[in-house]
């Protein structure tokens, strides 16, 4: 047993910068995050395209979660990968087995061709859980149980609840649920921000505190759940010209979003 639970670690922080960060995020709020997710994020467009072509809500949501769980060690930007996924499964819906469909898809992918064997095995482990879910179960997770979904995905894969791909799968599940069920449900405050390279680097501008605990605290202080904070930070950290164009076009508070870049 470690002493971490008994010793309160004192982290360094630039309190002035943290104060400005908190002020900007509080001004932006969940509404700004939702605008970015639905009108700026190219991945949301990719999901809408797949949904329109599949015409099968249950398969659509399960595919989105499956794809999230293999969205690591990419060979291109995430936006390109999600569009490749969308186009492929729009034209080649999986039959009985999602993992089998990926065993054919990934080796020929242009944007996700690393660690194929491990990714397919990951989908083989999660597939019995997916197979056990009806559309009604998925609806219940969306409206009443995203935390429960996170816990059960982690259990099925033997992962930590805070693992990057687990919380990212919940985020993309939220996108898919929004599209399939036609209603916006905010992410739960208890689901952590994905602890990836870009978030890690950005966090170091403010503190040496671990990103998950830092952004969890910022979330509580601003009233914006961590997964929605992730959405607000994404255009700032991505540097994609099309994303910045869409941000200016669709988000009335785009200047405040871009102020985060200078912190």
C-alpha positions in Angstrom: 0.0 0.0 0.0 1.3 3.4 -0.9 1.1 6.5 1.3 -0.6 8.6 -1.4 -4.0 8.4 0.4 -2.5 9.6 3.6 -0.2 12.3 2.5 -1.7 15.4 0.8 0.6 16.3 -2.0 1.1 20.1 -2.6 1.3 20.9 -6.3 2.7 24.1 -7.7 0.3 26.2 -9.7 0.3 29.6 -11.4 -2.7 30.9 -9.6 -3.1 34.0 -11.8 -3.3 31.9 -14.9 -5.6 29.4 -13.3 -7.9 32.3 -12.3 -8.1 33.5 -15.9 -8.7 30.0 -17.1 -11.5 29.6 -14.6 -13.0 32.9 -15.6 -12.9 32.2 -19.4 -14.4 28.7 -19.0 -17.2 30.0 -16.7 -18.1 32.6 -19.3 -18.2 30.0 -22.1 -20.2 27.4 -20.2 -21.7 24.1 -21.4 -23.6 25.8 -24.3 -20.3 26.8 -25.9 -19.0 23.2 -25.5 -22.2 21.9 -27.1 -21.8 24.3 -30.1 -18.2 23.2 -30.6 -19.2 19.5 -30.4 -22.1 19.7 -32.8 -21.1 22.4 -35.2 -17.3 22.6 -35.2 -16.1 19.0 -34.4 -15.5 17.2 -37.8 -15.9 13.9 -35.9 -19.5 14.7 -35.1 -20.2 15.2 -38.9 -18.6 11.8 -39.6 -21.0 10.2 -37.1 -24.0 12.0 -38.6 -22.9 10.6 -42.0 -22.7 7.1 -40.7 -26.0 7.3 -38.9 -27.7 8.5 -42.0 -26.3 5.6 -44.1 -26.7 2.8 -41.6 -30.3 3.5 -40.6 -29.8 1.2 -37.6 -29.5 3.0 -34.2 -28.3 0.0 -32.2 -25.6 -0.9 -34.7 -24.6 2.7 -35.1 -24.0 3.3 -31.4 -22.1 0.0 -30.9 -19.9 0.8 -33.8 -19.1 4.2 -32.5 -18.1 2.8 -29.1 -16.0 0.1 -30.8 -14.2 2.6 -32.9 -13.5 4.7 -29.9 -11.8 1.8 -28.2 -9.3 1.4 -31.0 -8.7 5.1 -31.6 -5.1 5.2 -30.4 -1.7 5.1 -32.1 -3.3 6.6 -35.2 -1.3 7.3 -38.4 -3.2 10.5 -39.1 -5.3 13.2 -37.4 -8.3 11.9 -35.5 -10.7 13.7 -37.8 -9.4 11.8 -40.8 -9.6 8.5 -39.0 -13.2 9.1 -38.0 -14.2 10.0 -41.5 -12.4 6.9 -42.9 -14.4 4.8 -40.3 -17.7 6.6 -41.3 -17.2 6.0 -45.0 -16.1 2.4 -44.7 -18.9 1.2 -42.5 -21.5 3.3 -44.5 -20.5 1.1 -47.5 -19.6 -2.1 -45.6 -21.9 -2.6 -42.6 -20.6 -5.4 -40.3 -22.4 -8.7 -40.3 -22.7 -10.6 -37.1 -19.4 -9.6 -35.6 -17.9 -6.1 -35.2 -14.5 -7.5 -34.3 -14.4 -9.6 -37.4 -15.4 -6.6 -39.5 -12.4 -4.7 -38.0 -10.1 -7.6 -38.7 -10.7 -6.8 -42.4 -10.9 -3.0 -42.1 -7.8 -2.1 -40.0 -5.1 -3.8 -42.0 -6.1 -1.7 -45.0 -6.8 1.5 -43.1 -4.8 4.6 -44.2 -5.2 6.3 -40.8 -5.2 3.5 -38.2 -2.9 0.6 -39.2 -0.6 0.3 -36.1 -1.1 -2.5 -33.5 -3.8 -4.1 -35.5 -3.7 -7.5 -33.8 -4.0 -5.9 -30.3 -6.9 -3.7 -31.4 -8.9 -6.6 -32.9 -8.3 -8.6 -29.7 -9.6 -5.7 -27.7 -12.8 -5.7 -29.8 -13.1 -9.5 -29.4 -13.0 -9.0 -25.6 -15.7 -6.3 -25.6 -18.0 -7.9 -28.2 -19.9 -10.2 -25.7 -20.8 -7.1 -23.7 -22.0 -5.2 -26.8 -23.9 -8.3 -27.9 -25.8 -8.3 -24.6 -27.1 -4.8 -25.1 -30.4 -3.9 -26.7 -31.3 -0.4 -28.1 -33.3 0.1 -24.9 -30.2 -0.6 -22.8 -28.2 1.9 -24.9 -31.0 4.5 -24.4 -30.9 3.9 -20.7 -27.2 4.4 -20.6 -27.6 7.6 -22.5 -30.3 9.2 -20.4 -29.6 7.7 -17.0 -26.2 5.9 -16.8 -23.1 7.2 -18.7 -21.1 6.6 -15.5 -22.4 3.0 -15.4 -21.5 2.5 -19.0 -17.9 3.8 -18.2 -17.6 1.3 -15.3 -18.9 -1.6 -17.4 -16.6 -0.9 -20.4 -13.7 -0.7 -18.0 -14.7 -4.0 -16.3 -15.1 -5.8 -19.6 -11.7 -4.7 -20.8 -9.9 -5.0 -17.5 -9.0 -1.3 -17.7 -9.0 1.6 -15.2 -12.2 3.7 -15.3 -10.1 6.8 -16.0 -8.2 5.1 -19.0 -8.1 7.4 -22.0 -9.9 5.2 -24.4 -12.6 4.3 -21.8 -13.5 7.9 -21.2 -13.2 8.8 -24.8 -15.6 5.9 -25.7 -18.1 7.5 -23.3 -17.6 10.9 -24.9 -18.2 9.5 -28.4 -21.1 7.4 -27.1 -22.6 10.7 -26.0 -22.2 12.1 -29.5 -23.9 8.9 -30.9 -26.7 9.1 -28.4 -27.4 12.7 -29.2 -27.7 11.8 -32.9 -29.7 8.6 -32.5 -32.1 9.8 -29.7 -32.4 13.5 -30.8 -31.8 15.0 -27.3 -28.8 16.6 -25.6 -27.7 15.1 -22.3 -24.7 16.7 -20.6 -21.8 14.4 -19.6 -21.6 13.5 -15.9 -19.3 15.6 -13.8 -17.7 12.3 -12.5 -16.3 11.2 -15.8 -12.7 12.3 -16.2 -11.1 14.2 -19.1 -9.1 12.0 -21.5 -5.5 12.2 -20.3 -3.7 12.5 -23.7 -0.5 14.2 -24.8 -2.2 17.5 -25.8 -4.1 17.8 -22.5 -1.0 16.8 -20.6 1.1 19.5 -22.3 -1.6 22.2 -21.8 -2.0 21.3 -18.1 1.7 22.0 -17.5 1.1 25.7 -18.4 -0.9 26.0 -15.2 0.4 23.4 -12.7 2.4 20.2 -12.1 -0.8 18.6 -10.7 -1.9 15.4 -12.7 -4.3 16.5 -15.5 -7.2 14.3 -14.4 -7.4 15.8 -10.9 -6.6 19.4 -12.1 -9.4 19.4 -14.7 -11.8 17.6 -12.3 -11.3 20.5 -9.9 -11.7 23.1 -12.6 -14.9 21.3 -13.8 -16.4 21.6 -10.3 -15.5 25.2 -10.0 -16.9 26.2 -13.4 -19.9 23.8 -13.5 -18.6 22.4 -16.8 -18.1 18.6 -16.8 -14.6 17.5 -17.8 -15.6 15.9 -21.1 -17.2 19.2 -22.2 -14.0 21.1 -21.1 -12.1 18.7 -23.4 -14.4 19.9 -26.2 -13.7 23.5 -25.5 -9.9 23.0 -25.4 -9.8 20.8 -28.5 -9.9 23.7 -31.2 -7.3 25.6 -29.1 -4.9 22.7 -29.1 -5.6 21.1 -32.5 -4.5 23.9 -34.8 -6.7 22.7 -37.7 -7.5 25.5 -40.1 -11.0 24.1 -41.0 -11.8 23.7 -37.3 -10.8 27.3 -36.6 -12.9 28.5 -39.6 -15.9 26.6 -38.3 -15.3 27.9 -34.7 -15.5 31.5 -36.0 -18.5 30.7 -38.1 -20.6 28.9 -35.5 -19.5 30.0 -32.1 -20.4 33.5 -31.0 -17.8 33.4 -28.2 -15.0 32.2 -30.5 -12.7 35.0 -29.4 -12.9 33.8 -25.7 -12.2 30.3 -26.8 -9.0 31.4 -28.6 -8.0 33.4 -25.5 -7.3 30.1 -24.0 -4.4 29.6 -26.5 -2.5 32.5 -25.0 -2.6 31.2 -21.4 
